[in-house]
């Protein structure tokens, strides 16, 4: 079966017209175009023009946006990994465990390693998990295990549970 090749355009004007035709036929694609243009402009501004003061302002905006996005989020590996105090190395391993309740006990389904944390950051992790994450209906219950790796295996240091809905 012969593959259909993508049509190329000889001039940038022809490409622009083709893009306009596409957007006319697919209006749902227009917000993606604007988002893509804004993202490119933001990167260009940061890379080529931003002063130190502007970069600091942008860092604050990014930090606040991250916290807004993370607030009351589903407990997932990517959210825990995105926290500033989760690192590549540290005193304790942090993992998310999915489990099911069978009688009076918890049976592990799966675990996801998120990174490492130092002892002084444990309270911040606990507060985040207990106050800013939740397990949504339909999900298996999840918890965050903080583990000390030893020569004999693992020792559980602490377990944090998110809000249940």
ZALUMLO-984782 format. One record per residue (C-alpha): residue in one letter; x, y, z. Coordinates in steps of 0.05 Angstrom, whole numbers. Example, Ala and Ser with C-alpha at 12.3 -4.5 7.8 and 13.67 -1.06 7.14 Angstrom:
BEGIN
ATOM/A/246/-90/156
ATOM/S/273/-21/143
//
This chain:
BEGIN
ATOM/X/0/0/0
ATOM/X/28/67/-21
ATOM/X/36/119/34
ATOM/X/6/187/22
ATOM/X/61/239/24
ATOM/X/52/305/59
ATOM/X/45/363/10
ATOM/X/101/413/13
ATOM/X/96/487/-6
ATOM/X/145/525/-48
ATOM/X/137/591/-12
ATOM/X/121/612/59
ATOM/X/60/651/32
ATOM/X/31/585/6
ATOM/X/44/553/74
ATOM/X/9/611/109
ATOM/X/-51/605/63
ATOM/X/-54/530/76
ATOM/X/-52/542/151
ATOM/X/-109/593/145
ATOM/X/-151/543/105
ATOM/X/-138/490/157
ATOM/X/-160/536/214
ATOM/X/-223/555/175
ATOM/X/-241/482/168
ATOM/X/-220/464/239
ATOM/X/-239/521/286
ATOM/X/-225/477/347
ATOM/X/-151/480/328
ATOM/X/-148/556/334
ATOM/X/-137/557/411
ATOM/X/-80/508/402
ATOM/X/-49/555/350
ATOM/X/-53/614/398
ATOM/X/-25/572/455
ATOM/X/33/549/412
ATOM/X/48/620/389
ATOM/X/46/646/460
ATOM/X/91/590/485
ATOM/X/142/605/430
ATOM/X/140/679/445
ATOM/X/150/666/520
ATOM/X/211/622/507
ATOM/X/240/673/459
ATOM/X/230/729/510
ATOM/X/264/689/565
ATOM/X/322/666/520
ATOM/X/336/731/484
ATOM/X/309/791/522
ATOM/X/293/780/596
ATOM/X/332/818/649
ATOM/X/350/786/715
ATOM/X/292/823/749
ATOM/X/243/798/696
ATOM/X/269/727/704
ATOM/X/258/730/779
ATOM/X/187/755/768
ATOM/X/175/698/719
ATOM/X/203/648/769
ATOM/X/153/672/820
ATOM/X/96/668/770
ATOM/X/117/597/751
ATOM/X/123/576/824
ATOM/X/53/604/839
ATOM/X/23/571/778
ATOM/X/54/504/797
ATOM/X/23/509/866
ATOM/X/-44/527/836
ATOM/X/-42/468/789
ATOM/X/-19/421/844
ATOM/X/-71/444/894
ATOM/X/-123/391/906
ATOM/X/-93/346/854
ATOM/X/-101/272/844
ATOM/X/-44/238/880
ATOM/X/3/218/823
ATOM/X/77/205/814
ATOM/X/88/266/769
ATOM/X/59/312/822
ATOM/X/104/286/878
ATOM/X/164/288/831
ATOM/X/148/361/815
ATOM/X/156/383/887
ATOM/X/219/424/899
ATOM/X/242/381/958
ATOM/X/239/315/920
ATOM/X/309/302/892
ATOM/X/351/252/854
ATOM/X/387/232/918
ATOM/X/371/239/992
ATOM/X/363/204/1058
ATOM/X/296/170/1043
ATOM/X/262/140/982
ATOM/X/192/167/968
ATOM/X/142/123/931
ATOM/X/68/122/917
ATOM/X/33/57/931
ATOM/X/-34/37/902
ATOM/X/-70/-14/945
ATOM/X/-137/-47/957
ATOM/X/-170/-59/1023
ATOM/X/-183/-132/1038
ATOM/X/-217/-143/1105
ATOM/X/-176/-105/1156
ATOM/X/-112/-101/1115
ATOM/X/-83/-66/1054
ATOM/X/-60/-108/995
ATOM/X/-8/-73/951
ATOM/X/-25/-68/877
ATOM/X/33/-26/851
ATOM/X/87/23/872
ATOM/X/118/82/836
ATOM/X/184/111/857
ATOM/X/182/187/859
ATOM/X/251/206/882
ATOM/X/286/220/948
ATOM/X/275/267/1006
ATOM/X/316/292/1065
ATOM/X/293/286/1137
ATOM/X/281/361/1146
ATOM/X/230/360/1088
ATOM/X/186/304/1115
ATOM/X/135/351/1148
ATOM/X/128/391/1084
ATOM/X/114/326/1045
ATOM/X/64/303/1097
ATOM/X/28/369/1096
ATOM/X/25/369/1020
ATOM/X/-2/297/1015
ATOM/X/-53/305/1071
ATOM/X/-78/375/1053
ATOM/X/-69/385/979
ATOM/X/-81/318/946
ATOM/X/-139/271/943
ATOM/X/-158/203/917
ATOM/X/-213/210/867
ATOM/X/-273/163/861
ATOM/X/-257/104/818
ATOM/X/-183/105/835
ATOM/X/-151/53/878
ATOM/X/-132/83/945
ATOM/X/-61/110/946
ATOM/X/-12/129/999
ATOM/X/59/157/1001
ATOM/X/112/114/1033
ATOM/X/177/143/1059
ATOM/X/229/88/1061
ATOM/X/300/80/1085
ATOM/X/340/35/1040
ATOM/X/383/-13/1080
ATOM/X/430/-71/1064
ATOM/X/375/-119/1083
ATOM/X/321/-85/1042
ATOM/X/275/-29/1064
ATOM/X/251/2/1129
ATOM/X/187/43/1127
ATOM/X/199/110/1160
ATOM/X/130/140/1151
ATOM/X/65/134/1110
ATOM/X/22/193/1089
ATOM/X/-50/186/1065
ATOM/X/-86/237/1022
ATOM/X/-158/259/1031
ATOM/X/-209/207/1010
ATOM/X/-270/229/969
//
